[in-house]
Amino acid sequence: MKSRFAPSPTGYLHIGGARTALFAWAWAKKQQGKFVLRIEDTDLERSTQESVDAILQGMDWLGLDYDEGPFYQTDRFDRYKQVIQQLLDEKKAYYCECSKERLQTLRENLIKQGKKAKYDGCCQNKNLNTGVVRFNNPDDGLVVFNDAVKGQISINNKELDDLIIARSDGTPTYNLTVVVDDHDMQIDCVIRGDDHINNTPKQINLYQALGWHSPEFAHLPMILGSDGTRLSKRHGAVSVMAYRDSGFLPEALLNYLARLGWSHGDQEIFSMDEIVKLFELKDINKAPASFNQDKLLWLNQETIKNSSIENLLNNLAWHLQNQAITITDTPNIGAVLQHLQNRCKTLVDMAGEVKIFYQDFNTFDEELARKHFKDKAPLKHLFAKLEALNTWQACSIKQAVKEVCFELNIGFGKVGQPFRLALSGNGNAGSIDIVAELVGKDKALSRLKMAINL
Ligand code: GLU
């Protein structure tokens, strides 16, 4: 069994495209079938290599591996020409030379009469051999198909235009190429956004004209932004790679995308294996799904918490490099990440916090310093206690902090906050006893000294 993802390279891989890719991928994996990537680049004016690269990069980052492809439609022009010629020879298509002006007037007149704006077949019997090529759509009857998401859909052929399958320069159009490819690539199920649902009856007619069996169709509901309109740039990041940059784990984004329009009971958190195991087209919702950044962030945090250290490190590497942070042998990065995975919502936050364990600093956040370093007595007292410690462990450090509080008769915050700021420079750090242990005695004491001498 085969499915495919067929993006047009006219921009980056966006959230909607990634969800389509995920559903098609999960469907194929579930059937132990094949997943095909096809780049639909026949629109030479709008397709760019940059977009191709961005799509491949997005698929790679998400881990949506394909068994076949990437195929490029621009490599298949000869095949499309052959099919167009076949349709012409069989009188199932014809050349049309109608001018833009004629078509425009025709359109306006039909609309004025309250009729559907469609081509009137003027060139159908002229036996022309230049111009655009139009498919001779049947005039009567119904096109009926069972969409795996939307249910039965039926369209009267009278509603359908004689669609253009080749431009006047001979290049084929989307509805033709998609049919030829899905047939040649033996696609069993076409999973795509419901913005294509109006194309499907036209494509089914083409399959029929060519004597080919049409695949199953599943049209996915739209993704809406928080204000109920179609998700777009206005709603913030829609590019998949922007989520990498903001510190999301690919499996968190995929988990979130899976839940956008698909559900399995009330379950929110899924591993990729579970998505594959549980995925069924029948569980895709008919109604549009709303994109919710807060929920995605929550899922990211949960995924970080449950992730293996190895996976965290693999995904963090890019952020560490980006923030110019070099990891050394001490402290052990595994121990640092184990501490951080319970408190960081994103990998960007995590990289920022990793920094304090490996990188020295020589300034403190000014505003916080004014607040927490006003009274130096707790820090001085703490310094003496910590310096005297024989074992540098979270529990002994915690005990030292407690003793300072007790001996100076002050609350925990009066010691903890200055200590946290001294250790981190910016106050962004978790449990100070653990942070101090990981930072190590020498560094912890020298940072305390720097704070005291400020
Ligand atoms: N290339 C089309 C697009 O990016 C998708 C076509 C399809 O899935 O049939 O919208």
Residues whose N, C-alpha, C, O or C-beta is under 5 A from the ligand:
A	BS01	LIG	A6 P7 S8 E40 V178 I191 R192
